[in-house]
Amino acid sequence: MPSEPVPSEYADSLPNAIADVNVPAYVLDESGHVRWMNDAAQSMVGDVIGAPLVDVVDVDPAVARAIFGRRLSGREEGDHSVMILGPDGSRRRVEISSVRLVRGHRVVGMFGLAVPQDRKRARDDASPLTERQHEVLLLLADGASTEAIAKRLFLSEQTVRNHVRHILRRLECHSRLAAVATARERGLL
């Protein structure tokens, strides 16, 4: 069931609230160019208004364009993880949540939020897992399948299986469910 529209008494305030919120927010046009960013987004990637999204993400440009095309067409939905490039060339993993912008019956772009992953469930330095294994474990804890993890982290399914095997070995577990339970008990999640 679609959500209700924003009540009229709040509708005029919403654009300013999105601009001022401390979560990076952005708008891409239908060609994948950045058309708007709030201050939080600009502080993370710099002023890239007018630039193509492939200049902001650390992904092969052809892959980035294909993913954007699938999301824009509605063939692929849900949140995903991606590395973005800072103005100084630094890399940072963010969780992207995006929705298509529709005018009438025509898709005109995408609106998204980019939540830095270090803001949730950061890896403890004493963890027996590598950074990547921790990322895979977080996705396992969220119920993601091997295929979903591969897509979100831009890995092959075989690479994900290898990471899971190493996680099980390092946590001395025999199943994914047991690994998640053990990780919760040890404070790794």
Backbone bond lengths (Angstrom), bond angles and torsions (degrees), N, CA, C in turn:
res aa  C-N    CA-C-N  psi(-1)  N-CA   C-N-CA  omega(-1)  CA-C   N-CA-C  phi
1 M - - - 1.448 - - 1.525 108.44 -
2 P 1.338 118.69 127.39 1.455 120.61 179.44 1.525 110.44 -65.57
3 S 1.326 115.42 149.38 1.461 118.96 178.53 1.521 109.40 -72.73
4 E 1.304 114.30 160.83 1.464 120.40 179.07 1.531 109.10 -71.40
5 P 1.328 116.97 151.76 1.462 118.84 175.55 1.534 109.70 -64.81
6 V 1.314 115.94 159.66 1.461 120.74 177.52 1.523 107.65 -61.82
7 P 1.343 117.73 130.01 1.471 119.06 178.42 1.529 110.62 -56.50
8 S 1.306 116.36 142.56 1.462 121.78 -173.24 1.528 112.77 -56.02
9 E 1.327 117.75 -32.62 1.467 118.68 -178.47 1.529 112.95 -69.40
10 Y 1.358 117.98 -13.62 1.467 122.16 178.73 1.526 112.95 -109.67
11 A 1.305 117.03 -15.88 1.469 121.17 -172.42 1.527 113.17 -56.92
12 D 1.319 117.84 -42.18 1.465 120.14 -178.88 1.526 112.41 -68.73
13 S 1.323 117.72 -25.16 1.470 122.20 -178.10 1.519 112.78 -84.18
14 L 1.317 117.43 -20.06 1.461 121.27 -173.86 1.533 114.11 -60.52
15 P 1.333 120.48 -46.99 1.478 118.59 179.66 1.529 113.31 -57.32
16 N 1.336 117.59 -41.86 1.457 120.18 178.95 1.526 111.20 -67.15
17 A 1.325 117.01 -37.76 1.462 120.14 179.12 1.523 110.63 -64.34
18 I 1.329 117.57 -42.27 1.470 120.86 178.90 1.530 110.11 -64.86
19 A 1.316 116.65 -37.45 1.466 120.16 179.04 1.524 111.30 -67.64
20 D 1.331 117.18 -33.81 1.459 121.37 -174.52 1.522 114.76 -93.47
21 V 1.323 118.02 -14.42 1.462 119.77 -176.39 1.534 109.68 -63.93
22 N 1.326 116.31 148.32 1.467 120.93 -175.88 1.524 112.45 -87.10
23 V 1.312 117.77 29.23 1.464 123.78 174.92 1.520 106.18 -119.00
24 P 1.331 117.83 127.14 1.465 119.34 -179.55 1.535 111.93 -56.49
25 A 1.337 115.72 125.21 1.463 122.30 179.42 1.524 108.28 -129.05
26 Y 1.342 115.41 149.29 1.463 119.08 -176.20 1.517 109.91 -153.03
27 V 1.338 115.05 164.62 1.458 122.59 173.19 1.525 107.03 -130.02
28 L 1.338 115.67 131.50 1.462 122.80 173.10 1.514 107.85 -110.79
29 D 1.339 117.13 141.29 1.456 118.44 174.86 1.531 109.27 -79.99
30 E 1.319 116.65 178.79 1.470 120.23 -175.12 1.527 113.01 -66.92
31 S 1.327 117.67 -14.54 1.466 119.65 176.55 1.533 112.45 -93.69
32 G 1.347 116.47 -0.71 1.458 120.13 177.09 1.518 114.38 89.37
33 H 1.325 117.75 17.91 1.463 121.44 176.98 1.533 109.82 -95.96
34 V 1.321 116.02 143.87 1.456 121.69 178.99 1.530 108.16 -72.20
35 R 1.333 116.87 123.53 1.461 121.26 -178.35 1.522 112.59 -112.81
36 W 1.341 117.75 -20.49 1.465 121.04 179.05 1.515 108.74 -158.01
37 M 1.323 116.14 144.68 1.474 122.84 175.25 1.519 107.91 -145.15
38 N 1.326 116.00 144.97 1.455 117.25 172.14 1.527 108.96 -84.29
39 D 1.331 116.82 174.75 1.465 120.78 -176.71 1.526 112.07 -60.64
40 A 1.336 117.20 -36.67 1.474 120.05 -179.69 1.524 110.58 -63.29
41 A 1.328 117.91 -38.99 1.468 121.40 178.41 1.526 110.02 -68.78
42 Q 1.321 116.83 -42.43 1.460 119.52 -179.91 1.517 112.01 -64.28
43 S 1.342 117.25 -33.78 1.462 118.76 178.92 1.528 111.10 -70.24
44 M 1.337 117.14 -23.14 1.459 120.80 -179.53 1.529 112.24 -85.14
45 V 1.336 118.54 -40.58 1.472 120.59 -174.54 1.520 113.85 -120.71
46 G 1.320 117.70 -3.87 1.451 120.44 -177.26 1.521 110.88 88.93
47 D 1.307 116.33 -179.93 1.462 120.96 179.95 1.526 108.53 -83.88
48 V 1.309 116.30 97.25 1.463 121.71 -178.18 1.530 111.80 -113.35
49 I 1.315 116.41 21.98 1.461 119.45 -179.92 1.528 108.57 -60.73
50 G 1.326 115.09 129.36 1.457 122.04 -177.54 1.520 113.17 95.43
51 A 1.328 116.90 -15.92 1.473 120.57 -179.08 1.529 110.46 -81.40
52 P 1.326 116.71 151.00 1.473 118.91 174.41 1.523 109.97 -71.98
53 L 1.319 115.97 149.14 1.470 119.83 -179.35 1.521 112.07 -57.94
54 V 1.330 118.83 -26.82 1.467 120.80 -179.85 1.523 111.94 -65.92
55 D 1.341 117.85 -15.39 1.461 120.91 175.65 1.527 111.86 -82.87
56 V 1.327 117.48 -11.32 1.461 122.08 -174.28 1.520 112.09 -107.09
57 V 1.332 117.58 -25.51 1.472 120.42 -177.18 1.526 110.45 -103.25
58 D 1.320 114.91 148.36 1.463 121.34 179.11 1.529 108.59 -95.78
59 V 1.317 114.46 67.84 1.466 123.60 -179.15 1.521 106.53 -140.67
60 D 1.309 117.09 148.65 1.455 120.34 175.01 1.527 108.18 -50.57
61 P 1.340 118.61 129.16 1.468 121.00 -176.31 1.525 114.05 -54.44
62 A 1.323 117.60 -39.11 1.474 119.41 179.79 1.521 110.54 -65.45
63 V 1.323 116.76 -39.33 1.474 121.08 178.66 1.527 109.50 -66.63
64 A 1.331 117.07 -44.95 1.465 121.17 179.97 1.528 110.79 -60.02
65 R 1.340 116.92 -44.15 1.469 119.76 179.32 1.521 111.45 -64.89
66 A 1.323 117.46 -38.18 1.471 120.89 179.35 1.526 110.95 -65.18
67 I 1.331 116.11 -43.87 1.467 120.02 179.37 1.526 109.71 -63.77
68 F 1.331 116.62 -45.15 1.463 120.23 178.69 1.526 110.47 -59.44
69 G 1.323 117.19 -43.41 1.459 120.77 179.31 1.517 112.39 -60.69
70 R 1.344 116.76 -42.41 1.472 120.08 178.83 1.528 110.94 -65.65
71 R 1.321 116.70 -39.94 1.469 120.37 -179.84 1.532 110.18 -69.04
72 L 1.325 116.26 -41.68 1.458 120.21 -179.24 1.530 111.14 -64.77
73 S 1.329 116.67 -36.03 1.466 120.26 -179.36 1.530 112.61 -79.80
74 G 1.327 116.61 -11.18 1.461 119.98 -179.15 1.508 113.59 88.45
75 R 1.345 118.02 4.20 1.468 120.62 179.40 1.517 112.14 -77.64
76 E 1.323 117.33 -18.17 1.461 121.45 179.41 1.519 107.67 -134.14
77 E 1.320 115.82 128.51 1.456 120.39 -179.01 1.513 109.30 -132.21
78 G 1.302 115.47 175.83 1.457 120.87 178.31 1.510 111.64 96.83
79 D 1.309 114.29 166.98 1.458 120.46 179.96 1.522 109.70 -77.80
80 H 1.324 115.82 159.35 1.450 120.18 177.83 1.524 109.58 -151.12
81 S 1.297 115.32 160.90 1.454 122.67 -178.47 1.522 108.66 -104.53
82 V 1.332 116.47 140.18 1.456 120.45 -179.91 1.529 109.16 -151.84
83 M 1.323 115.86 151.62 1.460 121.27 173.78 1.524 107.99 -88.50
84 I 1.317 116.03 131.38 1.461 119.60 175.56 1.527 108.55 -113.51
85 L 1.313 114.52 159.26 1.460 120.86 -178.62 1.523 110.12 -104.41
86 G 1.317 115.39 128.67 1.458 120.58 176.25 1.511 110.61 -79.03
87 P 1.326 117.72 169.63 1.461 120.73 -179.26 1.529 113.06 -61.91
88 D 1.343 116.27 -22.30 1.467 120.89 179.11 1.527 112.58 -95.17
89 G 1.352 116.48 7.18 1.463 120.83 -179.38 1.519 113.67 88.92
90 S 1.335 117.03 -2.76 1.466 119.89 178.41 1.528 109.73 -66.89
91 R 1.325 115.20 156.09 1.465 121.20 -179.50 1.522 108.26 -112.18
92 R 1.333 115.40 141.69 1.459 120.64 179.29 1.514 108.98 -145.86
93 R 1.330 116.09 131.18 1.462 119.99 178.72 1.523 109.65 -82.93
94 V 1.329 115.28 132.64 1.464 121.55 177.36 1.524 109.32 -130.12
95 E 1.301 114.99 155.39 1.462 122.94 173.66 1.523 105.74 -98.84
96 I 1.328 116.54 119.49 1.467 122.10 -177.68 1.524 109.31 -99.55
97 S 1.310 115.31 129.04 1.456 121.71 172.30 1.521 105.58 -121.18
98 S 1.318 116.80 119.09 1.463 119.09 -174.66 1.522 111.18 -136.48
99 V 1.329 114.13 155.74 1.463 121.89 177.04 1.522 108.65 -136.86
100 R 1.318 114.93 150.85 1.464 120.09 177.59 1.517 109.64 -73.23
101 L 1.318 116.35 142.14 1.464 122.41 173.01 1.522 107.20 -97.20
102 V 1.313 115.81 126.39 1.467 120.76 -175.02 1.526 109.08 -123.25
103 R 1.313 115.33 133.00 1.462 121.73 173.00 1.521 106.13 -117.15
104 G 1.312 115.61 115.71 1.459 118.59 -174.63 1.519 107.62 66.80
105 H 1.311 117.05 -121.36 1.467 121.42 178.07 1.522 111.13 -112.03
106 R 1.322 117.53 19.95 1.459 121.08 -175.22 1.526 110.59 -120.58
107 V 1.328 116.52 131.22 1.458 121.46 176.57 1.528 107.82 -75.62
108 V 1.330 116.24 127.89 1.462 120.28 -177.47 1.531 112.35 -115.12
109 G 1.332 117.62 -5.48 1.459 119.46 179.06 1.508 111.95 164.43
110 M 1.330 115.37 -164.50 1.464 122.42 -178.96 1.519 108.65 -131.70
111 F 1.325 115.84 141.99 1.464 122.10 170.79 1.512 105.88 -113.12
112 G 1.320 116.89 137.18 1.450 118.77 -179.12 1.506 114.00 -146.21
113 L 1.311 113.61 160.60 1.457 123.08 172.23 1.516 107.02 -118.74
114 A 1.316 116.92 140.58 1.462 121.82 -179.71 1.526 108.26 -121.08
115 V 1.327 116.61 102.63 1.456 120.94 -177.36 1.522 108.81 -96.43
116 P 1.330 117.10 117.03 1.469 118.88 178.28 1.524 110.41 -57.84
117 Q 1.313 116.67 131.48 1.459 119.75 -176.35 1.513 112.37 -68.10
118 D 1.322 117.98 -21.98 1.452 118.08 178.96 1.523 111.76 -70.84
119 R 1.329 117.18 -6.73 1.457 120.60 177.13 1.522 111.20 -83.64
120 K 1.331 118.48 -9.88 1.460 119.57 178.29 1.521 110.00 -135.18
121 R 1.272 114.97 132.33 1.461 123.57 172.62 1.532 113.22 47.43
122 A 1.307 116.61 58.09 1.463 121.02 179.72 1.534 110.53 -67.71
123 R 1.312 115.88 153.29 1.461 122.30 179.44 1.518 109.42 -76.30
124 D 1.322 116.08 131.23 1.454 122.52 177.14 1.524 108.75 -76.21
125 D 1.332 116.90 139.97 1.467 120.73 179.64 1.521 112.74 -59.74
126 A 1.334 117.34 -26.84 1.470 120.96 -178.80 1.537 111.99 -86.16
127 S 1.309 117.66 3.11 1.464 121.53 -178.15 1.528 110.88 -64.48
128 P 1.327 117.14 142.05 1.458 119.68 175.71 1.534 112.72 -77.13
129 L 1.338 116.28 -3.28 1.464 121.41 -176.02 1.524 111.11 -100.54
130 T 1.324 115.36 149.71 1.459 120.61 172.92 1.527 108.47 -73.59
131 E 1.332 116.63 169.17 1.475 121.28 177.29 1.532 110.69 -54.83
132 R 1.339 116.33 -48.73 1.464 120.07 -177.08 1.526 111.00 -65.61
133 Q 1.335 117.05 -41.43 1.459 119.71 177.69 1.528 110.32 -61.44
134 H 1.322 116.64 -38.11 1.463 120.25 177.85 1.527 110.54 -63.36
135 E 1.347 116.95 -42.24 1.464 120.50 177.07 1.524 110.87 -59.28
136 V 1.324 116.13 -44.27 1.466 120.55 179.10 1.524 109.80 -63.67
137 L 1.333 117.39 -43.09 1.465 121.33 179.10 1.528 111.24 -60.46
138 L 1.343 117.50 -42.35 1.459 120.74 177.88 1.529 110.98 -58.52
139 L 1.314 115.99 -42.66 1.462 119.78 179.86 1.525 111.29 -69.70
140 L 1.337 117.00 -36.45 1.469 120.10 174.49 1.528 109.66 -60.72
141 A 1.323 116.45 -43.10 1.464 121.14 179.90 1.525 111.51 -63.50
142 D 1.336 116.33 -27.97 1.465 120.52 176.91 1.526 111.98 -82.68
143 G 1.342 116.59 -1.60 1.459 120.78 178.07 1.512 114.75 88.93
144 A 1.322 117.49 13.66 1.464 120.26 -178.06 1.530 111.51 -72.35
145 S 1.318 115.83 143.56 1.462 122.31 176.76 1.534 109.73 -81.64
146 T 1.321 115.90 169.71 1.467 120.43 176.09 1.525 109.87 -56.18
147 E 1.313 117.02 -45.44 1.468 121.28 -179.22 1.523 110.95 -62.13
148 A 1.331 117.06 -44.57 1.470 120.39 -179.25 1.526 111.21 -65.02
149 I 1.329 116.81 -40.53 1.464 120.44 178.63 1.529 109.57 -63.14
150 A 1.321 116.27 -44.13 1.468 120.61 179.43 1.523 110.75 -58.07
151 K 1.316 117.23 -45.22 1.466 120.85 -179.36 1.518 111.17 -66.17
152 R 1.326 117.30 -43.46 1.465 120.42 -176.20 1.519 112.44 -69.15
153 L 1.329 117.21 -33.40 1.462 120.32 -177.43 1.528 112.75 -101.96
154 F 1.331 116.34 3.22 1.464 121.89 179.72 1.529 111.06 57.39
155 L 1.331 114.78 49.55 1.461 122.56 178.54 1.514 108.61 -122.72
156 S 1.327 116.65 164.23 1.459 119.51 172.15 1.529 107.95 -78.26
157 E 1.315 116.51 157.75 1.462 120.14 178.12 1.531 110.32 -63.27
158 Q 1.330 117.44 -35.24 1.463 120.22 178.52 1.528 110.93 -64.07
159 T 1.320 116.94 -39.25 1.470 120.20 177.74 1.528 110.33 -64.28
160 V 1.323 117.29 -40.56 1.470 120.77 177.07 1.530 109.49 -61.83
161 R 1.331 117.18 -45.26 1.472 120.08 178.60 1.530 111.04 -59.08
162 N 1.337 116.61 -39.84 1.471 120.01 177.25 1.524 110.86 -62.67
163 H 1.325 117.06 -43.92 1.469 119.93 177.74 1.526 110.84 -61.60
164 V 1.319 116.95 -43.40 1.468 120.26 179.46 1.528 110.07 -61.91
165 R 1.310 117.15 -43.08 1.471 120.93 178.57 1.538 110.48 -59.11
166 H 1.334 117.19 -43.45 1.468 121.07 178.68 1.532 111.42 -66.47
167 I 1.332 116.88 -38.37 1.465 121.05 177.32 1.528 109.44 -60.98
168 L 1.335 116.18 -47.66 1.471 120.09 -179.62 1.522 110.72 -59.75
169 R 1.314 115.79 -42.60 1.467 120.42 -179.63 1.534 110.86 -64.47
170 R 1.324 116.39 -47.09 1.470 120.23 -176.94 1.525 112.53 -68.48
171 L 1.319 117.05 -30.66 1.472 120.22 178.61 1.526 112.24 -94.35
172 E 1.350 115.30 1.44 1.466 122.34 179.41 1.529 111.67 54.43
173 C 1.331 114.75 52.45 1.460 122.16 -179.34 1.521 109.90 -124.31
174 H 1.330 115.27 162.81 1.464 120.19 -178.49 1.524 113.41 -113.64
175 S 1.340 117.55 -2.21 1.460 119.92 178.10 1.520 109.49 -148.14
176 R 1.314 114.99 162.15 1.465 120.74 178.55 1.522 110.37 -63.12
177 L 1.324 116.35 -42.14 1.466 120.92 179.81 1.528 110.76 -61.44
178 A 1.322 116.20 -43.55 1.468 120.29 178.71 1.534 110.36 -64.60
179 A 1.324 117.59 -37.49 1.461 120.92 179.22 1.534 110.46 -63.93
180 V 1.319 116.92 -42.32 1.464 120.16 179.11 1.528 109.67 -65.35
181 A 1.335 117.26 -44.33 1.463 120.84 178.73 1.536 110.96 -61.15
182 T 1.323 116.74 -45.70 1.455 121.54 179.23 1.530 110.90 -62.64
183 A 1.319 116.54 -42.60 1.467 120.85 179.63 1.533 110.30 -62.69
184 R 1.326 117.20 -38.65 1.472 120.13 177.59 1.532 109.95 -65.62
185 E 1.331 116.81 -44.19 1.468 120.62 179.06 1.516 111.85 -60.08
186 R 1.324 116.88 -37.58 1.472 121.43 -177.91 1.528 113.03 -85.92
187 G 1.324 117.27 -0.67 1.453 120.51 179.05 1.510 114.05 76.55
188 L 1.335 117.05 22.20 1.461 120.88 179.61 1.524 111.97 -83.75
189 L 1.318 117.02 -15.08 1.481 122.30 179.88 1.516 109.55 -115.55
